[in-house]
């Protein structure tokens, strides 16, 4: 049980990290688009 729970926690944490990375890169793109719009 302990091993299983540890594995579950590990994969859940990995999912969270990838989700954060995706959101971060998407946010960066939106930021660049905003900059491009204000420069016009």
Backbone as a chain_set.jsonl record, in Angstrom:
{"seq": "XXXXXXXXXXXXXXXXXXXXXXXXXXXXXXXXXXXXXXXX", "coords": {"N": [[0.835, -1.201, 0.0], [1.88, 1.269, 0.853], [3.947, 1.639, -1.022], [2.472, 1.79, -3.382], [0.911, 4.088, -2.941], [2.931, 5.984, -2.827], [3.896, 5.893, -5.435], [1.658, 6.793, -6.788], [1.464, 9.4, -5.798], [3.819, 10.42, -6.825], [3.397, 10.328, -9.639], [1.212, 11.997, -9.803], [2.324, 14.382, -9.013], [4.127, 14.786, -11.072], [2.348, 15.16, -13.18], [1.229, 17.559, -12.366], [3.422, 19.261, -12.518], [3.989, 19.246, -15.312], [1.643, 20.372, -16.186], [1.821, 22.908, -15.063], [4.068, 23.867, -16.398], [3.105, 23.925, -19.03], [1.052, 25.823, -18.789], [2.593, 28.006, -18.055], [4.243, 28.482, -20.324], [2.258, 29.09, -22.125], [1.27, 31.4, -21.02], [3.479, 33.045, -21.332], [3.548, 33.329, -24.121], [1.131, 34.703, -24.549], [1.795, 37.038, -23.272], [3.807, 38.05, -24.901], [2.315, 38.523, -27.188], [0.659, 40.533, -26.284], [2.521, 42.554, -25.903], [3.327, 42.977, -28.545], [0.99, 44.021, -29.585], [0.724, 46.458, -28.19], [2.86, 47.875, -29.148], [2.254, 48.771, -31.671]], "CA": [[0.0, 0.0, 0.0], [2.751, 2.435, 0.923], [4.637, 1.796, -2.305], [1.478, 2.205, -4.364], [0.558, 5.486, -2.665], [4.084, 6.792, -3.201], [3.928, 5.969, -6.896], [0.536, 7.648, -7.191], [1.846, 10.777, -5.482], [4.88, 10.809, -7.76], [2.829, 10.6, -10.96], [0.338, 13.169, -9.678], [3.211, 15.54, -8.95], [4.658, 14.96, -12.425], [1.266, 15.756, -13.969], [1.095, 18.943, -11.921], [4.571, 19.999, -13.053], [3.819, 19.447, -16.751], [0.534, 21.298, -16.34], [2.348, 24.235, -14.738], [4.964, 24.273, -17.48], [2.277, 24.272, -20.187], [0.386, 27.089, -18.488], [3.613, 29.047, -18.024], [4.634, 28.816, -21.689], [1.112, 29.726, -22.766], [1.24, 32.746, -20.467], [4.574, 33.803, -21.949], [3.123, 33.658, -25.482], [0.12, 35.753, -24.444], [2.504, 38.244, -22.864], [4.492, 38.56, -26.091], [1.284, 39.044, -28.085], [0.229, 41.813, -25.711], [3.588, 43.51, -26.195], [3.273, 43.275, -29.975], [-0.173, 44.88, -29.82], [0.935, 47.802, -27.648], [3.919, 48.556, -29.901], [1.701, 49.338, -32.908]], "C": [[0.874, 1.257, 0.0], [3.445, 2.719, -0.399], [3.676, 2.348, -3.352], [1.127, 3.686, -4.191], [1.702, 6.408, -3.083], [4.163, 6.973, -4.703], [2.835, 6.904, -7.401], [0.886, 9.118, -6.958], [2.875, 11.287, -6.484], [4.298, 11.178, -9.124], [1.918, 11.82, -10.913], [1.182, 14.436, -9.684], [3.783, 15.825, -10.338], [3.604, 15.61, -13.316], [1.139, 17.236, -13.645], [2.212, 19.8, -12.525], [4.406, 20.265, -14.547], [2.701, 20.443, -17.014], [1.024, 22.724, -16.102], [3.239, 24.748, -15.863], [4.166, 24.696, -18.703], [1.618, 25.62, -19.974], [1.381, 28.239, -18.537], [3.996, 29.463, -19.444], [3.483, 29.492, -22.421], [1.026, 31.179, -22.296], [2.316, 33.618, -21.099], [4.174, 34.234, -23.357], [2.107, 34.794, -25.455], [0.78, 37.082, -24.106], [3.185, 38.876, -24.078], [3.486, 39.164, -27.061], [0.801, 40.405, -27.597], [1.252, 42.893, -26.037], [3.53, 43.938, -27.659], [2.113, 44.227, -30.274], [0.084, 46.305, -29.342], [1.988, 48.57, -28.44], [3.381, 49.225, -31.158], [1.4, 50.822, -32.799]], "O": [[0.631, 2.191, -0.764], [3.528, 3.864, -0.846], [4.02, 3.254, -4.111], [1.054, 4.437, -5.164], [1.468, 7.486, -3.629], [4.457, 8.063, -5.194], [3.051, 7.699, -8.315], [0.638, 9.97, -7.811], [2.813, 12.432, -6.932], [4.653, 12.207, -9.699], [1.856, 12.59, -11.872], [0.804, 15.442, -10.285], [3.908, 16.985, -10.731], [3.915, 16.498, -14.11], [0.963, 18.065, -14.538], [1.974, 20.917, -12.983], [4.654, 21.379, -15.008], [2.784, 21.257, -17.934], [0.681, 23.637, -16.852], [3.171, 25.92, -16.236], [4.491, 25.694, -19.346], [1.621, 26.467, -20.867], [1.05, 29.327, -19.007], [4.069, 30.655, -19.742], [3.709, 30.374, -23.25], [0.742, 32.077, -23.088], [2.086, 34.796, -21.37], [4.427, 35.372, -23.751], [2.204, 35.737, -26.239], [0.367, 38.13, -24.602], [3.141, 40.093, -24.258], [3.758, 40.189, -27.685], [0.564, 41.314, -28.392], [0.892, 44.012, -26.402], [3.668, 45.121, -27.973], [2.234, 45.124, -31.108], [-0.298, 47.26, -30.017], [2.004, 49.801, -28.404], [3.999, 50.163, -31.663], [0.932, 51.43, -33.761]]}, "num_chains": 1, "name": "protein.A"}
